[in-house]
C-alpha cells in the first residue's frame, strides 16, 4: 500500500490530542490524550456523560477550535486546509436555516458562497432534495416545515459540496422519539448512498448502536477514550441495510447492553482492528 492510498483510506486521524481551556478560575482540561482513527466511509459515534468533551473533539476536527497538544488530520490534511478544501460538511442540533430563504435557497447557500454556476447549483439542489425526500418542499420556508424536515434540509446543505466527511453534533437531539428514529433510518440510507465517513455526537445509546460501525465511549472530564465498541449486529444488519426491524433483534439489545456497560466502566470489550483504548 502506498502512502497516498493509506491517506485515502483514513478520514480522520487524531493523535495524542489534549484541550485545555483558560477560565477566570484557572485551567480546565476538557480532553486528555485522545487517539482515534476514523476510516473513509466509516460511521463512528462519540458517546459519554455531559461535559466529557464530545462536542469539543468535534470542534477540533472541524477547525472551529485548536488543540492544546497533539495533532489532527482530515484526509491527510490539517483541519484548516480540510475546511478550506470543503472536505467535510457539518450539522448541529439546531438546523440553523435562514428563515428568509426557501428550502432550495438554504441548500444552495454553500454552493453560492463558493461560486458554483447557477445551472450546476440548481441541478445539485434538485439531487439533494430528492435524496432527503423533500423534492415537493423546495419552495417552502423553514417555518412551514416540521423539526425533522428542517434537519433533513440541514443535512442536505451539509452534503451540498459532496464532502467525504460529515460531522454531526446531536442533530436529532431536539426531535421527538418517533421522528428521531425516522431520521436515523434516513441518515443510514444517506450515508450509504454518499459513501461519506460520519463522526456523530450523541447522548443516546440506542441511536449510537443503530447508526454506527463503532461506538467511542468517553469518560467524564477530562475526556478520555474509555473504550471503543465495534457494532456486531450480524451479517444481515450491515449499516447500508439497517431497517426499523433491527431495533427488535437480539443482537441490537446485546450491543446496547455492551455500550451501556462500557459507559458505566464495565469490563473491556475487544475494540477491533482500528479501535484504540486510552491509557
ChimeraX attribute file (.defattr): number of C-alpha atoms within 10 A of each C-alpha:
attribute: neighborCount
match mode: 1-to-1
recipient: residues
	/A:1	5
	/A:2	7
	/A:3	8
	/A:4	10
	/A:5	9
	/A:6	12
	/A:7	18
	/A:8	14
	/A:9	15
	/A:10	19
	/A:11	25
	/A:12	24
	/A:13	19
	/A:14	19
	/A:15	16
	/A:16	16
	/A:17	21
	/A:18	22
	/A:19	23
	/A:20	16
	/A:21	12
	/A:22	9
	/A:23	8
	/A:24	5
	/A:25	6
	/A:26	8
	/A:27	10
	/A:28	13
	/A:29	16
	/A:30	20
	/A:31	28
	/A:32	22
	/A:33	19
	/A:34	24
	/A:35	21
	/A:36	21
	/A:37	17
	/A:38	23
	/A:39	21
	/A:40	19
	/A:41	20
	/A:42	22
	/A:43	25
	/A:44	25
	/A:45	27
	/A:46	25
	/A:47	25
	/A:48	27
	/A:49	16
	/A:50	12
	/A:51	14
	/A:52	21
	/A:53	25
	/A:54	27
	/A:55	20
	/A:56	20
	/A:57	24
	/A:58	20
	/A:59	18
	/A:60	19
	/A:61	27
	/A:62	23
	/A:63	17
	/A:64	13
	/A:65	15
	/A:66	21
	/A:67	20
	/A:68	14
	/A:69	16
	/A:70	16
	/A:71	19
	/A:72	25
	/A:73	20
	/A:74	25
	/A:75	24
	/A:76	19
	/A:77	17
	/A:78	15
	/A:79	25
	/A:80	18
	/A:81	14
	/A:82	20
	/A:83	17
	/A:84	10
	/A:85	12
	/A:86	17
	/A:87	20
	/A:88	26
	/A:89	25
	/A:90	21
	/A:91	23
	/A:92	19
	/A:93	17
	/A:94	16
	/A:95	20
	/A:96	14
	/A:97	20
	/A:98	14
	/A:99	12
	/A:100	11
	/A:101	16
	/A:102	19
	/A:103	29
	/A:104	23
	/A:105	20
	/A:106	23
	/A:107	28
	/A:108	24
	/A:109	17
	/A:110	19
	/A:111	20
	/A:112	13
	/A:113	8
	/A:114	10
	/A:115	10
	/A:116	15
	/A:117	10
	/A:118	12
	/A:119	8
	/A:120	11
	/A:121	20
	/A:122	17
	/A:123	10
	/A:124	20
	/A:125	24
	/A:126	17
	/A:127	15
	/A:128	24
	/A:129	22
	/A:130	14
	/A:131	17
	/A:132	20
	/A:133	14
	/A:134	19
	/A:135	16
	/A:136	9
	/A:137	17
	/A:138	18
	/A:139	12
	/A:140	15
	/A:141	19
	/A:142	22
	/A:143	13
	/A:144	13
	/A:145	14
	/A:146	12
	/A:147	19
	/A:148	20
	/A:149	20
	/A:150	21
	/A:151	24
	/A:152	24
	/A:153	28
	/A:154	26
	/A:155	25
	/A:156	28
	/A:157	28
	/A:158	21
	/A:159	25
	/A:160	21
	/A:161	20
	/A:162	18
	/A:163	19
	/A:164	20
	/A:165	30
	/A:166	23
	/A:167	21
	/A:168	22
	/A:169	22
	/A:170	18
	/A:171	25
	/A:172	24
	/A:173	16
	/A:174	13
	/A:175	16
	/A:176	11
	/A:177	11
	/A:178	9
	/A:179	15
	/A:180	18
	/A:181	18
	/A:182	13
	/A:183	20
	/A:184	20
	/A:185	18
	/A:186	17
	/A:187	18
	/A:188	19
	/A:189	19
	/A:190	19
	/A:191	21
	/A:192	17
	/A:193	11
	/A:194	15
	/A:195	18
	/A:196	23
	/A:197	24
	/A:198	29
	/A:199	23
	/A:200	26
	/A:201	26
	/A:202	22
	/A:203	16
	/A:204	13
	/A:205	19
	/A:206	18
	/A:207	17
	/A:208	26
	/A:209	27
	/A:210	24
	/A:211	23
	/A:212	23
	/A:213	20
	/A:214	23
	/A:215	27
	/A:216	29
	/A:217	26
	/A:218	25
	/A:219	23
	/A:220	17
	/A:221	17
	/A:222	18
	/A:223	25
	/A:224	26
	/A:225	24
	/A:226	22
	/A:227	25
	/A:228	27
	/A:229	27
	/A:230	23
	/A:231	26
	/A:232	15
	/A:233	21
	/A:234	10
	/A:235	8
	/A:236	10
	/A:237	18
	/A:238	14
	/A:239	21
	/A:240	17
	/A:241	13
	/A:242	18
	/A:243	17
	/A:244	12
	/A:245	9
	/A:246	16
	/A:247	16
	/A:248	9
	/A:249	13
	/A:250	11
	/A:251	16
	/A:252	21
	/A:253	16
	/A:254	15
	/A:255	22
	/A:256	20
	/A:257	15
	/A:258	20
	/A:259	27
	/A:260	16
	/A:261	14
	/A:262	22
	/A:263	20
	/A:264	12
	/A:265	13
	/A:266	12
	/A:267	10
	/A:268	14
	/A:269	15
	/A:270	13
	/A:271	17
	/A:272	12
	/A:273	7
	/A:274	12
	/A:275	19
	/A:276	19
	/A:277	19
	/A:278	16
	/A:279	10
